[in-house]
Amino acid sequence: MATNKKMMRTLAGEVLETPPIWMMRQAGRYLPEYRATRAKAGDFLSLCYNSDLAAEVTLQPIRRYGFDAAILFADILLVPQALGADLWFVTGEGPRLSTITTQGDFDALKSVTDIHDTLAPIYETLRILTGELSDETTLIGFAGAPWTVATYMIAGRGTPDQAPAHTLRQENTALFEALLERITLATIDYLSMQIEAGADVVKLFDSWAGSLKGADFEKYALKPCRQITAALKDRHPTTPIIGFPREAGEKYVGFAKATGVDCVALDNSVDPVWAAKNVQVDGCVQGNLASRHMVTGGQALIDDTRAIVQAFSAGPHIFNLGHGITPDADPENVQLMIDTVREG
Protein backbone atom coordinates (compact mmCIF):
# COMPACT_ATOMS: atom_id res chain seq x y z
CA MET A 1 0.00 0.00 0.00
CA ALA A 2 1.45 3.33 -1.08
CA THR A 3 1.08 5.29 2.14
CA ASN A 4 3.19 6.83 4.89
CA LYS A 5 0.77 5.49 7.47
CA LYS A 6 2.35 2.50 9.20
CA MET A 7 -0.91 1.30 10.63
CA MET A 8 -2.61 1.25 7.23
CA ARG A 9 0.29 -0.72 5.79
CA THR A 10 -0.03 -3.24 8.61
CA LEU A 11 -3.78 -3.53 8.09
CA ALA A 12 -3.05 -4.30 4.45
CA GLY A 13 -0.97 -7.28 5.58
CA GLU A 14 2.54 -5.85 5.60
CA VAL A 15 4.88 -7.09 8.30
CA LEU A 16 6.91 -4.17 9.64
CA GLU A 17 10.12 -4.39 11.64
CA THR A 18 8.56 -2.17 14.30
CA PRO A 19 4.80 -2.48 14.76
CA PRO A 20 2.64 0.64 14.73
CA ILE A 21 1.36 1.72 18.15
CA TRP A 22 -1.77 3.31 19.49
CA MET A 23 -3.63 2.80 22.74
CA MET A 24 -7.31 2.32 23.57
CA ARG A 25 -8.63 5.34 25.49
CA GLN A 26 -5.36 7.11 24.74
CA ALA A 27 -7.14 10.46 25.07
CA GLY A 28 -8.38 10.25 28.61
CA ARG A 29 -8.26 11.04 32.28
CA TYR A 30 -4.67 9.90 32.82
CA LEU A 31 -3.51 13.02 30.92
CA PRO A 32 -3.52 16.39 32.68
CA GLU A 33 -4.19 18.19 29.38
CA TYR A 34 -7.30 16.06 28.88
CA ARG A 35 -8.60 16.92 32.34
CA ALA A 36 -8.09 20.61 31.64
CA THR A 37 -9.99 20.42 28.35
CA ARG A 38 -12.82 18.43 29.90
CA ALA A 39 -13.15 21.05 32.62
CA LYS A 40 -13.47 23.67 29.89
CA ALA A 41 -16.21 21.62 28.22
CA GLY A 42 -18.12 21.25 31.48
CA ASP A 43 -18.98 17.54 31.35
CA PHE A 44 -18.22 14.40 29.37
CA LEU A 45 -21.11 14.55 26.90
CA SER A 46 -20.53 18.23 26.24
CA LEU A 47 -16.94 17.35 25.40
CA CYS A 48 -18.06 14.60 22.99
CA TYR A 49 -20.40 16.98 21.16
CA ASN A 50 -18.06 19.99 21.06
CA SER A 51 -16.23 19.27 17.81
CA ASP A 52 -13.33 21.64 18.44
CA LEU A 53 -12.66 20.35 21.96
CA ALA A 54 -13.18 16.70 20.96
CA ALA A 55 -10.64 17.17 18.19
CA GLU A 56 -8.27 18.78 20.68
CA VAL A 57 -8.35 15.85 23.11
CA THR A 58 -7.98 13.42 20.20
CA LEU A 59 -4.80 15.25 19.20
CA GLN A 60 -3.30 15.57 22.70
CA PRO A 61 -1.78 12.05 22.91
CA ILE A 62 -0.50 12.39 19.35
CA ARG A 63 1.38 15.56 20.28
CA ARG A 64 2.69 14.08 23.53
CA TYR A 65 3.68 10.60 22.35
CA GLY A 66 3.68 10.48 18.57
CA PHE A 67 1.32 7.49 18.34
CA ASP A 68 0.87 6.04 14.87
CA ALA A 69 -2.90 6.50 15.06
CA ALA A 70 -5.42 8.88 16.55
CA ILE A 71 -8.81 7.52 17.62
CA LEU A 72 -11.84 9.76 17.50
CA PHE A 73 -12.89 11.02 20.91
CA ALA A 74 -16.51 9.96 21.36
CA ASP A 75 -18.46 7.25 23.23
CA ILE A 76 -20.20 4.05 22.20
CA LEU A 77 -23.43 5.23 23.86
CA LEU A 78 -23.93 8.16 21.50
CA VAL A 79 -25.74 5.80 19.11
CA PRO A 80 -28.47 4.88 21.63
CA GLN A 81 -28.81 8.57 22.46
CA ALA A 82 -29.19 9.34 18.76
CA LEU A 83 -31.86 6.63 18.60
CA GLY A 84 -33.81 8.46 21.28
CA ALA A 85 -32.62 7.00 24.58
CA ASP A 86 -31.96 9.41 27.43
CA LEU A 87 -28.26 9.40 28.34
CA TRP A 88 -26.43 10.96 31.24
CA PHE A 89 -23.29 10.28 33.25
CA VAL A 90 -23.08 9.98 37.03
CA THR A 91 -19.77 11.18 38.45
CA GLY A 92 -17.75 8.24 39.74
CA GLU A 93 -20.29 5.70 38.52
CA GLY A 94 -20.47 5.99 34.74
CA PRO A 95 -23.29 6.12 32.19
CA ARG A 96 -27.01 5.88 32.77
CA LEU A 97 -29.66 5.41 30.10
CA SER A 98 -33.40 5.13 29.90
CA THR A 99 -34.14 1.43 29.45
CA ILE A 100 -35.56 -0.57 26.56
CA THR A 101 -37.35 -3.55 28.08
CA THR A 102 -40.84 -3.48 26.52
CA GLN A 103 -42.32 -3.24 23.05
CA GLY A 104 -43.52 0.26 23.90
CA ASP A 105 -39.96 1.33 24.80
CA PHE A 106 -38.72 -0.04 21.49
CA ASP A 107 -41.52 1.58 19.47
CA ALA A 108 -40.57 4.96 20.90
CA LEU A 109 -37.05 4.77 19.44
CA LYS A 110 -36.19 6.83 16.38
CA SER A 111 -35.64 5.30 12.98
CA VAL A 112 -32.10 4.80 11.74
CA THR A 113 -32.46 7.64 9.23
CA ASP A 114 -33.04 10.12 12.06
CA ILE A 115 -29.78 9.63 13.97
CA HIS A 116 -27.50 11.95 12.04
CA ASP A 117 -28.70 15.31 13.37
CA THR A 118 -27.61 14.22 16.85
CA LEU A 119 -24.35 12.73 15.58
CA ALA A 120 -23.41 15.58 13.23
CA PRO A 121 -20.84 17.04 15.68
CA ILE A 122 -19.00 13.70 15.67
CA TYR A 123 -18.62 13.85 11.91
CA GLU A 124 -17.40 17.43 12.20
CA THR A 125 -14.76 16.32 14.72
CA LEU A 126 -13.44 13.86 12.13
CA ARG A 127 -13.37 16.54 9.44
CA ILE A 128 -11.34 18.79 11.75
CA LEU A 129 -8.92 15.95 12.49
CA THR A 130 -8.33 15.17 8.82
CA GLY A 131 -6.97 18.69 8.46
CA GLU A 132 -4.86 18.58 11.62
CA LEU A 133 -3.19 15.16 11.54
CA SER A 134 0.04 14.52 9.69
CA ASP A 135 0.04 12.28 6.65
CA GLU A 136 1.77 9.61 8.76
CA THR A 137 -1.00 9.31 11.37
CA THR A 138 -3.97 7.02 10.83
CA LEU A 139 -7.39 8.33 11.90
CA ILE A 140 -9.61 5.70 13.56
CA GLY A 141 -13.38 5.93 13.86
CA PHE A 142 -15.35 3.54 16.03
CA ALA A 143 -18.65 2.31 17.38
CA GLY A 144 -19.85 -0.17 19.93
CA ALA A 145 -20.93 -3.56 18.62
CA PRO A 146 -24.69 -4.22 18.76
CA TRP A 147 -24.61 -6.74 21.61
CA THR A 148 -22.54 -4.48 23.85
CA VAL A 149 -24.64 -1.41 23.08
CA ALA A 150 -27.82 -3.43 23.68
CA THR A 151 -26.63 -4.49 27.13
CA TYR A 152 -26.49 -0.84 28.18
CA MET A 153 -29.82 0.03 26.55
CA ILE A 154 -31.59 -2.86 28.29
CA ALA A 155 -30.02 -2.43 31.74
CA GLY A 156 -29.73 1.34 31.68
CA ARG A 157 -26.13 1.08 32.87
CA GLY A 158 -23.09 -1.17 32.79
CA THR A 159 -23.51 -4.45 34.64
CA PRO A 160 -20.96 -7.05 35.78
CA ASP A 161 -22.58 -9.99 33.96
CA GLN A 162 -24.99 -8.37 31.46
CA ALA A 163 -27.80 -10.27 33.20
CA PRO A 164 -30.67 -7.94 32.16
CA ALA A 165 -29.77 -8.37 28.47
CA HIS A 166 -29.48 -12.13 28.82
CA THR A 167 -32.86 -12.21 30.57
CA LEU A 168 -34.58 -10.22 27.81
CA ARG A 169 -32.89 -12.39 25.19
CA GLN A 170 -34.38 -15.48 26.82
CA GLU A 171 -37.81 -14.15 27.76
CA ASN A 172 -38.61 -11.95 24.75
CA THR A 173 -36.31 -13.03 21.95
CA ALA A 174 -38.28 -11.16 19.28
CA LEU A 175 -37.92 -7.82 21.07
CA PHE A 176 -34.27 -8.44 21.86
CA GLU A 177 -33.46 -9.29 18.25
CA ALA A 178 -35.43 -6.32 16.95
CA LEU A 179 -33.38 -4.03 19.19
CA LEU A 180 -30.15 -5.66 18.05
CA GLU A 181 -31.13 -5.17 14.41
CA ARG A 182 -32.00 -1.50 14.98
CA ILE A 183 -28.60 -0.95 16.59
CA THR A 184 -26.89 -2.87 13.79
CA LEU A 185 -28.44 -0.74 11.04
CA ALA A 186 -27.71 2.47 12.94
CA THR A 187 -24.10 1.39 13.44
CA ILE A 188 -23.66 0.74 9.72
CA ASP A 189 -24.88 4.24 8.86
CA TYR A 190 -22.90 5.83 11.70
CA LEU A 191 -19.61 4.22 10.72
CA SER A 192 -20.23 4.90 7.04
CA MET A 193 -20.66 8.59 7.84
CA GLN A 194 -17.47 8.51 9.90
CA ILE A 195 -15.61 7.11 6.90
CA GLU A 196 -17.08 9.78 4.63
CA ALA A 197 -15.95 12.41 7.16
CA GLY A 198 -12.35 11.19 7.01
CA ALA A 199 -11.80 8.06 9.14
CA ASP A 200 -9.11 5.85 7.58
CA VAL A 201 -10.21 2.76 9.50
CA VAL A 202 -13.08 1.93 11.84
CA LYS A 203 -13.19 -0.31 14.88
CA LEU A 204 -16.10 -2.23 16.36
CA PHE A 205 -15.86 -2.59 20.16
CA ASP A 206 -17.74 -5.62 21.51
CA SER A 207 -16.67 -5.13 25.10
CA TRP A 208 -19.09 -7.72 26.52
CA ALA A 209 -18.75 -10.39 23.82
CA GLY A 210 -17.22 -12.75 26.37
CA SER A 211 -20.54 -13.20 28.17
CA LEU A 212 -22.10 -14.78 25.06
CA LYS A 213 -21.60 -18.52 25.08
CA GLY A 214 -21.94 -21.22 22.43
CA ALA A 215 -24.45 -20.51 19.67
CA ASP A 216 -25.31 -17.16 21.26
CA PHE A 217 -21.84 -15.88 20.39
CA GLU A 218 -22.44 -16.80 16.75
CA LYS A 219 -25.89 -15.19 16.66
CA TYR A 220 -25.32 -12.03 18.66
CA ALA A 221 -21.61 -11.21 18.38
CA LEU A 222 -20.28 -12.78 15.21
CA LYS A 223 -23.35 -12.37 12.96
CA PRO A 224 -23.91 -8.62 13.61
CA CYS A 225 -20.20 -7.96 13.12
CA ARG A 226 -20.36 -9.82 9.81
CA GLN A 227 -23.44 -7.83 8.76
CA ILE A 228 -21.82 -4.48 9.62
CA THR A 229 -18.54 -5.41 7.95
CA ALA A 230 -20.23 -6.59 4.75
CA ALA A 231 -22.33 -3.43 4.48
CA LEU A 232 -19.35 -1.16 5.09
CA LYS A 233 -17.18 -3.07 2.62
CA ASP A 234 -19.94 -2.66 0.04
CA ARG A 235 -20.00 1.11 0.56
CA HIS A 236 -16.28 1.65 1.28
CA PRO A 237 -14.32 -1.28 -0.17
CA THR A 238 -10.86 0.05 0.72
CA THR A 239 -11.57 0.97 4.37
CA PRO A 240 -10.14 -1.53 6.87
CA ILE A 241 -12.24 -2.71 9.81
CA ILE A 242 -10.97 -3.89 13.19
CA GLY A 243 -13.11 -6.20 15.31
CA PHE A 244 -12.71 -6.52 19.07
CA PRO A 245 -14.77 -9.34 20.63
CA ARG A 246 -13.28 -8.84 24.08
CA GLU A 247 -12.79 -11.96 26.22
CA ALA A 248 -13.90 -14.20 23.35
CA GLY A 249 -11.21 -16.74 24.31
CA GLU A 250 -11.27 -19.68 21.89
CA LYS A 251 -13.86 -17.78 19.83
CA TYR A 252 -11.07 -15.50 18.63
CA VAL A 253 -10.02 -18.39 16.40
CA GLY A 254 -11.53 -17.92 12.95
CA PHE A 255 -13.19 -14.61 13.89
CA ALA A 256 -11.56 -12.70 11.03
CA LYS A 257 -12.61 -15.22 8.40
CA ALA A 258 -16.12 -15.52 9.81
CA THR A 259 -16.78 -11.77 9.93
CA GLY A 260 -14.59 -10.31 7.20
CA VAL A 261 -12.75 -7.90 9.48
CA ASP A 262 -9.22 -6.93 8.47
CA CYS A 263 -7.78 -7.16 11.98
CA VAL A 264 -8.74 -8.79 15.26
CA ALA A 265 -8.00 -6.90 18.47
CA LEU A 266 -7.06 -9.15 21.40
CA ASP A 267 -7.61 -8.65 25.10
CA ASN A 268 -4.82 -9.53 27.52
CA SER A 269 -6.48 -12.72 28.79
CA VAL A 270 -5.12 -14.60 25.77
CA ASP A 271 -1.48 -15.62 25.52
CA PRO A 272 0.25 -13.89 22.60
CA VAL A 273 2.15 -17.02 21.57
CA TRP A 274 -1.17 -18.92 21.40
CA ALA A 275 -2.79 -16.02 19.53
CA ALA A 276 0.04 -15.90 16.99
CA LYS A 277 -0.48 -19.58 16.20
CA ASN A 278 -4.27 -19.56 16.20
CA VAL A 279 -5.48 -16.05 15.32
CA GLN A 280 -2.69 -14.22 13.52
CA VAL A 281 -2.55 -17.03 10.95
CA ASP A 282 -5.65 -15.39 9.41
CA GLY A 283 -4.13 -11.89 9.22
CA CYS A 284 -3.50 -8.80 11.28
CA VAL A 285 -3.89 -8.80 15.05
CA GLN A 286 -3.86 -5.94 17.53
CA GLY A 287 -2.87 -6.03 21.19
CA ASN A 288 -2.44 -7.05 23.86
CA LEU A 289 -0.45 -5.60 26.80
CA ALA A 290 -2.28 -5.62 30.14
CA SER A 291 -3.51 -2.14 31.07
CA ARG A 292 -2.19 -2.56 34.61
CA HIS A 293 1.35 -2.04 33.30
CA MET A 294 0.44 1.59 32.59
CA VAL A 295 -0.04 1.96 36.34
CA THR A 296 2.78 -0.19 37.72
CA GLY A 297 5.48 0.28 35.07
CA GLY A 298 8.95 -1.09 35.75
CA GLN A 299 10.74 -4.09 34.34
CA ALA A 300 7.54 -6.14 34.08
CA LEU A 301 6.18 -3.60 31.59
CA ILE A 302 9.37 -3.84 29.53
CA ASP A 303 9.47 -7.64 29.63
CA ASP A 304 5.82 -8.14 28.68
CA THR A 305 6.02 -5.52 25.92
CA ARG A 306 9.05 -7.23 24.39
CA ALA A 307 7.39 -10.64 24.68
CA ILE A 308 4.31 -9.45 22.81
CA VAL A 309 6.32 -7.81 20.04
CA GLN A 310 8.37 -10.99 19.66
CA ALA A 311 5.36 -13.30 19.68
CA PHE A 312 3.66 -11.42 16.84
CA SER A 313 6.80 -10.51 14.87
CA ALA A 314 6.22 -12.99 12.04
CA GLY A 315 2.92 -11.45 10.95
CA PRO A 316 1.09 -8.12 10.73
CA HIS A 317 0.70 -6.68 14.23
CA ILE A 318 -0.53 -3.41 15.72
CA PHE A 319 0.77 -2.91 19.25
CA ASN A 320 -1.91 -1.91 21.75
CA LEU A 321 -3.25 -2.62 25.19
CA GLY A 322 -5.64 -5.47 25.86
CA HIS A 323 -8.25 -2.93 26.97
CA GLY A 324 -8.40 0.81 27.63
CA ILE A 325 -5.84 2.71 29.67
CA THR A 326 -7.17 3.54 33.14
CA PRO A 327 -7.35 6.99 34.79
CA ASP A 328 -4.74 6.04 37.41
CA ALA A 329 -2.09 5.32 34.76
CA ASP A 330 1.23 7.14 34.86
CA PRO A 331 1.94 9.01 31.60
CA GLU A 332 5.63 8.12 32.02
CA ASN A 333 4.77 4.44 31.74
CA VAL A 334 3.10 5.08 28.41
CA GLN A 335 6.35 6.61 27.17
CA LEU A 336 8.28 3.62 28.50
CA MET A 337 6.02 1.25 26.59
CA ILE A 338 6.46 3.21 23.35
CA ASP A 339 10.24 3.41 23.77
CA THR A 340 10.38 -0.35 24.43
CA VAL A 341 8.43 -1.17 21.28
CA ARG A 342 10.41 1.20 19.07
CA GLU A 343 13.84 0.56 20.49
CA GLY A 344 13.49 -3.21 20.86
PyMOL commands that set and color helices and strands:
alter all, ss='L'
color gray80, all
select helices_A, chain A and resi 6-11+32-41+44-49+51-65+78-82+103-107+112-114+116-132+146-155+163-171+173-197+209-211+215-235+249-252+255-259+272-278+280-282+293-296+298-311+331-343
alter helices_A, ss='H'
color red, helices_A
select strands_A, chain A and resi 69-71+87-90+94-97+138-144+201-206+241-245+263-265+284-289+317-321
alter strands_A, ss='S'
color yellow, strands_A
deselect
rebuild
show_as cartoon
